[in-house]
Amino acid sequence: MPKEAGYLGELQRAIELRYKCQAAHNQTIFVEEKTVRNEIVWGGYVEVFDLTSHETAKRCYAWQDISKEGIKIFTVPESQLIYSAQRAVQAAIFVDALSAVAQPADDLDLLKKRIESARKALYEADIRNEDLDAIIQTSVSIQKEGMQKRIPPA
């Protein structure tokens, strides 16, 4: 089986397991999210899957991100607020920034550093107020559904 077919199959299985529906690959879209200083925050390919039997979404955006912690599989279902691959990536960036602040801090200085880091990430991602409201609503629903699956590094 070619590597790409394995990659797409892995994303498809993650979507089908997480959302209890059928998924079929539709297209691949390149997304590049930049800061206000034109620095790349995230860049890569997002796979678009058509969904059948999902209670609300007709489409789901999925991709893998490899880091020193392992491989993260992101699956973000389409909604009124998430209507493109770009918006799905923005929501994921926001959720990651939010989860860094959500970890318990041992002391006040550490908490202040985490809040400042999240504030900086939001500023650099050039997220507007109206986008922030939409992303907050979406991130709450994504966190409830368990957006990320972590696979330990090989």
BAGU-806248 format. One record per atom (N, C-alpha, C): residue number from 1; atom name; y, x, z. Coordinates in steps of 0.05 Angstrom, whole numbers, plus 5000, padded with zeros to 4 digits. Atoms other than C-alpha are relative to their C-alpha. Example, Ala and Ser with C-alpha at 12.3 -4.5 7.8 and 13.67 -1.06 7.14 Angstrom:
residues 2
1, N, 4976, 5018, 5000
1, CA, 4910, 5246, 5156
1, C, 5024, 5018, 5000
2, N, 4976, 4984, 4999
2, CA, 4979, 5273, 5143
2, C, 5022, 4985, 5014
This chain:
residues 154
1, N, 4976, 5017, 5000
1, CA, 5000, 5000, 5000
1, C, 5025, 5018, 5000
2, N, 4976, 4984, 5001
2, CA, 5068, 5030, 4981
2, C, 5016, 4998, 5026
3, N, 4985, 4999, 4975
3, CA, 5114, 5050, 5038
3, C, 5020, 4976, 5001
4, N, 4980, 5022, 5000
4, CA, 5167, 4998, 5017
4, C, 4986, 4974, 5006
5, N, 5014, 5025, 4995
5, CA, 5116, 4942, 5016
5, C, 4992, 4999, 5030
6, N, 5007, 4999, 4972
6, CA, 5094, 4964, 5086
6, C, 5025, 4993, 5017
7, N, 4975, 5005, 4986
7, CA, 5167, 4964, 5109
7, C, 5008, 4970, 4999
8, N, 4993, 5028, 5004
8, CA, 5181, 4895, 5080
8, C, 4980, 4982, 5015
9, N, 5021, 5016, 4986
9, CA, 5115, 4869, 5108
9, C, 5004, 5000, 5030
10, N, 4994, 4997, 4971
10, CA, 5133, 4895, 5177
10, C, 5023, 4982, 5008
11, N, 4977, 5017, 4994
11, CA, 5200, 4860, 5175
11, C, 4993, 4971, 4998
12, N, 5009, 5028, 5004
12, CA, 5168, 4796, 5148
12, C, 4984, 4991, 5024
13, N, 5016, 5007, 4977
13, CA, 5117, 4796, 5204
13, C, 5017, 4996, 5025
14, N, 4982, 5002, 4976
14, CA, 5171, 4807, 5257
14, C, 5015, 4973, 4999
15, N, 4986, 5025, 5002
15, CA, 5210, 4748, 5230
15, C, 4982, 4976, 5005
16, N, 5018, 5023, 4997
16, CA, 5150, 4702, 5226
16, C, 4990, 4997, 5028
17, N, 5008, 5001, 4972
17, CA, 5127, 4720, 5296
17, C, 5022, 4990, 5018
18, N, 4977, 5006, 4983
18, CA, 5196, 4714, 5327
18, C, 5009, 4971, 4997
19, N, 4988, 5026, 5005
19, CA, 5218, 4650, 5294
19, C, 4980, 4978, 4993
20, N, 5022, 5019, 5005
20, CA, 5150, 4616, 5283
20, C, 5005, 4984, 4974
21, N, 4995, 5012, 5026
21, CA, 5163, 4603, 5209
21, C, 4989, 5019, 4978
22, N, 5008, 4983, 5022
22, CA, 5145, 4630, 5140
22, C, 5025, 5014, 4989
23, N, 4978, 4984, 5011
23, CA, 5188, 4685, 5109
23, C, 4991, 5012, 4974
24, N, 5005, 4987, 5026
24, CA, 5192, 4710, 5037
24, C, 5024, 5017, 4993
25, N, 4978, 4982, 5007
25, CA, 5233, 4770, 5015
25, C, 5014, 4990, 4976
26, N, 4983, 5009, 5022
26, CA, 5291, 4751, 4970
26, C, 5015, 5022, 4987
27, N, 4984, 4979, 5012
27, CA, 5336, 4811, 4961
27, C, 5006, 5021, 5021
28, N, 4992, 4978, 4983
28, CA, 5361, 4877, 4989
28, C, 5030, 5004, 4995
29, N, 4971, 4997, 5003
29, CA, 5436, 4886, 5004
29, C, 5008, 5025, 5016
30, N, 4989, 4977, 4986
30, CA, 5471, 4951, 5022
30, C, 5024, 4992, 5016
31, N, 4978, 5007, 4983
31, CA, 5518, 4943, 5081
31, C, 5011, 5025, 5012
32, N, 4987, 4977, 4988
32, CA, 5568, 4993, 5106
32, C, 5023, 4988, 5018
33, N, 4980, 5009, 4981
33, CA, 5608, 4977, 5169
33, C, 5017, 5024, 5009
34, N, 4982, 4977, 4994
34, CA, 5669, 5021, 5180
34, C, 5020, 4993, 5022
35, N, 4979, 5003, 4980
35, CA, 5721, 5032, 5234
35, C, 5027, 4997, 4986
36, N, 4973, 5002, 5012
36, CA, 5795, 5021, 5225
36, C, 5009, 5026, 4988
37, N, 4993, 4973, 5011
37, CA, 5799, 5096, 5211
37, C, 4982, 5007, 4977
38, N, 5017, 4996, 5023
38, CA, 5749, 5087, 5154
38, C, 4976, 5017, 5006
39, N, 5024, 4986, 4993
39, CA, 5693, 5121, 5192
39, C, 4976, 4981, 5000
40, N, 5024, 5018, 5001
40, CA, 5623, 5093, 5181
40, C, 4987, 4997, 5027
41, N, 5013, 5007, 4975
41, CA, 5595, 5058, 5242
41, C, 4970, 4997, 4995
42, N, 5028, 5005, 5007
42, CA, 5531, 5036, 5208
42, C, 4999, 4996, 4969
43, N, 5004, 5004, 5028
43, CA, 5506, 5040, 5137
43, C, 4970, 4999, 4994
44, N, 5028, 5002, 5007
44, CA, 5440, 5019, 5107
44, C, 4994, 4975, 4985
45, N, 5009, 5023, 5015
45, CA, 5399, 4967, 5072
45, C, 4991, 4978, 5018
46, N, 5008, 5024, 4985
46, CA, 5391, 4897, 5099
46, C, 4983, 4983, 4982
47, N, 5018, 5017, 5015
47, CA, 5333, 4855, 5075
47, C, 5006, 4971, 5005
48, N, 4995, 5028, 4997
48, CA, 5345, 4782, 5062
48, C, 4974, 4985, 4995
49, N, 5024, 5016, 5002
49, CA, 5287, 4734, 5073
49, C, 5007, 4971, 4999
50, N, 4998, 5029, 5000
50, CA, 5282, 4661, 5055
50, C, 4980, 4989, 5020
51, N, 5017, 5012, 4979
51, CA, 5254, 4619, 5111
51, C, 4991, 4972, 4992
52, N, 5009, 5027, 5002
52, CA, 5211, 4557, 5108
52, C, 4989, 4992, 5027
53, N, 5009, 5011, 4975
53, CA, 5194, 4514, 5168
53, C, 5016, 5010, 5024
54, N, 4983, 4992, 4977
54, CA, 5249, 4544, 5211
54, C, 5017, 4975, 5007
55, N, 4987, 5025, 4992
55, CA, 5284, 4490, 5252
55, C, 5029, 4998, 4990
56, N, 4972, 5002, 5009
56, CA, 5355, 4509, 5230
56, C, 5008, 5018, 4977
57, N, 4992, 4980, 5020
57, CA, 5360, 4571, 5186
57, C, 4984, 4999, 4975
58, N, 5013, 4998, 5025
58, CA, 5343, 4577, 5113
58, C, 4996, 5030, 4991
59, N, 5001, 4972, 5007
59, CA, 5352, 4653, 5112
59, C, 5001, 5017, 5025
60, N, 4999, 4981, 4977
60, CA, 5343, 4713, 5158
60, C, 5006, 5028, 4989
61, N, 4993, 4973, 5007
61, CA, 5372, 4783, 5154
61, C, 4985, 5019, 5018
62, N, 5017, 4982, 4984
62, CA, 5328, 4841, 5177
62, C, 5003, 5028, 4990
63, N, 4999, 4972, 5006
63, CA, 5329, 4916, 5180
63, C, 4989, 5016, 5023
64, N, 5009, 4982, 4978
64, CA, 5303, 4975, 5220
64, C, 5022, 5021, 5004
65, N, 4982, 4979, 4993
65, CA, 5345, 5026, 5256
65, C, 4984, 5020, 5016
66, N, 5016, 4979, 4987
66, CA, 5313, 5092, 5276
66, C, 5019, 5017, 5017
67, N, 4984, 4984, 4982
67, CA, 5341, 5129, 5337
67, C, 4981, 5016, 5017
68, N, 5017, 4983, 4983
68, CA, 5316, 5178, 5389
68, C, 4983, 4983, 5020
69, N, 5016, 5018, 4983
69, CA, 5292, 5118, 5430
69, C, 4977, 4987, 4986
70, N, 5022, 5012, 5016
70, CA, 5247, 5095, 5373
70, C, 5012, 4984, 4978
71, N, 4992, 5017, 5023
71, CA, 5251, 5043, 5318
71, C, 5007, 4973, 5011
72, N, 4992, 5027, 4993
72, CA, 5289, 4979, 5329
72, C, 4998, 4983, 4975
73, N, 5000, 5019, 5022
73, CA, 5275, 4920, 5285
73, C, 5020, 4978, 5007
74, N, 4980, 5021, 4996
74, CA, 5334, 4873, 5279
74, C, 4993, 4977, 4982
75, N, 5003, 5025, 5016
75, CA, 5324, 4801, 5256
75, C, 5021, 4981, 5009
76, N, 4977, 5018, 4993
76, CA, 5385, 4756, 5253
76, C, 4999, 4976, 4981
77, N, 5001, 5024, 5017
77, CA, 5376, 4685, 5228
77, C, 5028, 4991, 4991
78, N, 4975, 5011, 5011
78, CA, 5430, 4653, 5185
78, C, 5009, 4977, 5018
79, N, 4988, 5022, 4985
79, CA, 5477, 4605, 5221
79, C, 5028, 4994, 4988
80, N, 4972, 5004, 5009
80, CA, 5547, 4577, 5212
80, C, 5017, 5025, 5003
81, N, 4984, 4976, 4994
81, CA, 5573, 4642, 5240
81, C, 4988, 5025, 4986
82, N, 5013, 4978, 5014
82, CA, 5523, 4689, 5207
82, C, 4992, 4990, 4972
83, N, 5004, 5010, 5027
83, CA, 5527, 4675, 5133
83, C, 4997, 5022, 4979
84, N, 5003, 4977, 5018
84, CA, 5519, 4745, 5103
84, C, 4987, 5023, 5015
85, N, 5012, 4976, 4988
85, CA, 5484, 4811, 5114
85, C, 5021, 5015, 5016
86, N, 4978, 4986, 4986
86, CA, 5551, 4841, 5134
86, C, 5005, 4988, 5028
87, N, 4996, 5013, 4974
87, CA, 5561, 4789, 5189
87, C, 4976, 5005, 5019
88, N, 5023, 4995, 4983
88, CA, 5490, 4800, 5214
88, C, 5002, 5028, 5013
89, N, 4997, 4973, 4989
89, CA, 5504, 4875, 5222
89, C, 5022, 5000, 5020
90, N, 4978, 5001, 4981
90, CA, 5571, 4861, 5256
90, C, 4990, 4988, 5027
91, N, 5011, 5012, 4976
91, CA, 5535, 4815, 5306
91, C, 4982, 5019, 5015
92, N, 5018, 4981, 4987
92, CA, 5482, 4868, 5320
92, C, 5016, 5023, 5013
93, N, 4984, 4978, 4989
93, CA, 5535, 4922, 5331
93, C, 5013, 4989, 5026
94, N, 4988, 5012, 4977
94, CA, 5570, 4875, 5380
94, C, 4980, 4997, 5023
95, N, 5021, 5004, 4980
95, CA, 5506, 4858, 5417
95, C, 4992, 5027, 5013
96, N, 5007, 4973, 4989
96, CA, 5489, 4933, 5424
96, C, 5023, 5010, 5019
97, N, 4978, 4992, 4984
97, CA, 5559, 4947, 5451
97, C, 5000, 4984, 5026
98, N, 5001, 5018, 4976
98, CA, 5553, 4888, 5499
98, C, 4977, 5008, 5018
99, N, 5023, 4993, 4983
99, CA, 5484, 4909, 5523
99, C, 5004, 5026, 5015
100, N, 4994, 4975, 4987
100, CA, 5509, 4979, 5540
100, C, 5017, 4994, 5026
101, N, 4984, 5007, 4976
101, CA, 5560, 4947, 5588
101, C, 4984, 4984, 5019
102, N, 5015, 5018, 4983
102, CA, 5509, 4898, 5615
102, C, 4980, 5015, 5018
103, N, 5018, 4985, 4983
103, CA, 5466, 4953, 5645
103, C, 5013, 5005, 5028
104, N, 4988, 4996, 4973
104, CA, 5475, 4960, 5721
104, C, 5012, 5028, 5003
105, N, 4987, 4975, 4996
105, CA, 5524, 5014, 5740
105, C, 4996, 5009, 5029
106, N, 5003, 4989, 4973
106, CA, 5512, 5059, 5800
106, C, 5026, 5001, 5016
107, N, 4974, 4999, 4987
107, CA, 5586, 5065, 5814
107, C, 5022, 4989, 4982
108, N, 4978, 5012, 5014
108, CA, 5653, 5039, 5793
108, C, 5009, 5017, 4976
109, N, 4991, 4982, 5022
109, CA, 5671, 5100, 5750
109, C, 4981, 4997, 4976
110, N, 5019, 5004, 5022
110, CA, 5607, 5091, 5708
110, C, 5005, 4973, 4987
111, N, 4994, 5026, 5011
111, CA, 5623, 5017, 5699
111, C, 5025, 5001, 4983
112, N, 4975, 4997, 5015
112, CA, 5694, 5034, 5677
112, C, 4996, 5014, 4973
113, N, 5006, 4985, 5025
113, CA, 5667, 5084, 5626
113, C, 4986, 4983, 4980
114, N, 5015, 5018, 5018
114, CA, 5618, 5033, 5598
114, C, 5018, 4979, 4988
115, N, 4981, 5020, 5011
115, CA, 5673, 4980, 5591
115, C, 5018, 5013, 4979
116, N, 4982, 4986, 5019
116, CA, 5719, 5030, 5557
116, C, 4985, 5006, 4974
117, N, 5017, 4994, 5023
117, CA, 5662, 5051, 5510
117, C, 4996, 4975, 4983
118, N, 5004, 5025, 5014
118, CA, 5649, 4978, 5491
118, C, 5026, 4992, 4987
119, N, 4973, 5006, 5011
119, CA, 5724, 4966, 5481
119, C, 5006, 5017, 4976
120, N, 4995, 4981, 5022
120, CA, 5729, 5027, 5436
120, C, 4982, 4992, 4976
121, N, 5018, 5008, 5022
121, CA, 5668, 5004, 5395
121, C, 5011, 4975, 4986
122, N, 4989, 5024, 5012
122, CA, 5700, 4936, 5384
122, C, 5024, 5006, 4984
123, N, 4976, 4992, 5015
123, CA, 5766, 4967, 5363
123, C, 4993, 5014, 4975
124, N, 5007, 4984, 5023
124, CA, 5733, 5016, 5316
124, C, 4986, 4984, 4979
125, N, 5013, 5017, 5019
125, CA, 5691, 4962, 5284
125, C, 5019, 4981, 4987
126, N, 4979, 5017, 5012
126, CA, 5757, 4926, 5268
126, C, 4992, 4971, 5001
127, N, 5008, 5028, 4997
127, CA, 5732, 4860, 5295
127, C, 5024, 4984, 5008
128, N, 4977, 5017, 4994
128, CA, 5786, 4806, 5293
128, C, 4993, 4980, 5022
129, N, 5004, 5019, 4978
129, CA, 5795, 4755, 5349
129, C, 4982, 4977, 4992
130, N, 5016, 5023, 5009
130, CA, 5766, 4697, 5308
130, C, 4971, 5009, 4995
131, N, 5027, 4990, 5004
131, CA, 5707, 4741, 5289
131, C, 4986, 5004, 5027
132, N, 5011, 4995, 4974
132, CA, 5697, 4760, 5362
132, C, 4989, 4975, 5013
133, N, 5010, 5026, 4989
133, CA, 5691, 4687, 5384
133, C, 4974, 4992, 4987
134, N, 5024, 5008, 5014
134, CA, 5640, 4674, 5330
134, C, 4976, 5019, 5007
135, N, 5021, 4981, 4994
135, CA, 5601, 4738, 5346
135, C, 4990, 4996, 5029
136, N, 5009, 5005, 4972
136, CA, 5600, 4722, 5421
136, C, 4981, 4977, 5000
137, N, 5017, 5023, 5001
137, CA, 5570, 4654, 5407
137, C, 4973, 5007, 4988
138, N, 5025, 4993, 5013
138, CA, 5519, 4683, 5360
138, C, 4984, 5020, 5017
139, N, 5015, 4981, 4984
139, CA, 5501, 4741, 5406
139, C, 4986, 4987, 5023
140, N, 5013, 5015, 4978
140, CA, 5485, 4693, 5462
140, C, 4974, 4988, 4990
141, N, 5024, 5012, 5011
141, CA, 5436, 4656, 5417
141, C, 4980, 5021, 4992
142, N, 5018, 4979, 5008
142, CA, 5407, 4721, 5390
142, C, 4986, 5012, 5024
143, N, 5012, 4989, 4976
143, CA, 5396, 4749, 5460
143, C, 4979, 4981, 5012
144, N, 5020, 5020, 4990
144, CA, 5361, 4684, 5480
144, C, 4974, 5002, 4984
145, N, 5023, 4999, 5017
145, CA, 5314, 4691, 5421
145, C, 4986, 5027, 5001
146, N, 5012, 4973, 4999
146, CA, 5300, 4765, 5435
146, C, 5003, 5014, 4973
147, N, 4994, 4990, 5027
147, CA, 5333, 4797, 5374
147, C, 4986, 5026, 4994
148, N, 5010, 4973, 5007
148, CA, 5304, 4867, 5381
148, C, 4971, 5004, 5010
149, N, 5027, 4991, 4992
149, CA, 5233, 4893, 5383
149, C, 5000, 5030, 5000
150, N, 5000, 4971, 4998
150, CA, 5227, 4965, 5406
150, C, 4972, 5011, 4996
151, N, 5025, 4987, 5005
151, CA, 5173, 5010, 5380
151, C, 5005, 5029, 5008
152, N, 4995, 4973, 4991
152, CA, 5166, 5077, 5416
152, C, 4996, 5020, 4977
153, N, 5002, 4980, 5021
153, CA, 5175, 5140, 5374
153, C, 4971, 5011, 4998
154, N, 5027, 4990, 5005
154, CA, 5112, 5170, 5343
154, C, 4998, 5029, 5010
